[in-house]
């Protein structure tokens, strides 16, 4: 009898490592393998002048932090990129809503959005130098110009993807204009915009660094340009590592916040 019940009754679940833990372990193993290959290859397979080594890069990173060179220049870069990102995001969302709400504006404006979005950024950066000089305003304006076109199309798509049944149901129940926006438009658009932020934020920082390569007196791009000019590979990679680390942390924090904010969203 006990044997039959034992076969029929469900066995208690055995704790196993979750997918996230396994994924983290695989990521850690991949990073470790990459660092080992890099460390071994530097000076053996490839001249250290070209790729430096992980140890030299980490040492140089801490040296730049200790001597006070890295953080002030990082503050310049991230403040320019942050302001440009904020201005570009707000402008892009407003323009996108206007193009989505007024069909004539959308039809007229769509080719211009495509035209400006596909412009080669490095080619038009000198124009902004001519117009605005090499200071803070040049970089922030250039970042805003790039970011605004990243937000327009997703904002329009979020407006157009609104569930018509939900909109009709709210109208039948007597919802006013602002209630329609709050209950039907905004929830759908926020999903699109939050995804766009994760694309536009790294683009904003990369755009600012590119602008600093073109013309600047300080910033991470300026430091990288100087390091490249004297073939200081360790400093160049240390600065790249710092930027990538900061962006990764920002995107990770954004993903955590997104999961908390959108708990109401059904699982796919």
Secondary structure by P-SEA (a helix, b strand, c coil): caaaaaacccccccccccaaaaaaaaaaaaaaaaaaaaaaaccccccccccccaaaaaaaaaaaaaacccaaaaaaaaaaaaaaaaaaaaaaaaaaaaaaacaaaaaaaaaaaaaaaacccccaaaaaaaaccccaaaaaaaaaaaaaaaaaaaaaaaaaaccaaaaaaaaaacccaaaaaacccaaaaaaaaaaaaaaaaaaaaaaaaaaaaacccccaaaaaaaaaaacaaaaaaaaaaaaaaaaaaaaaaaaaaaaaaacccccc
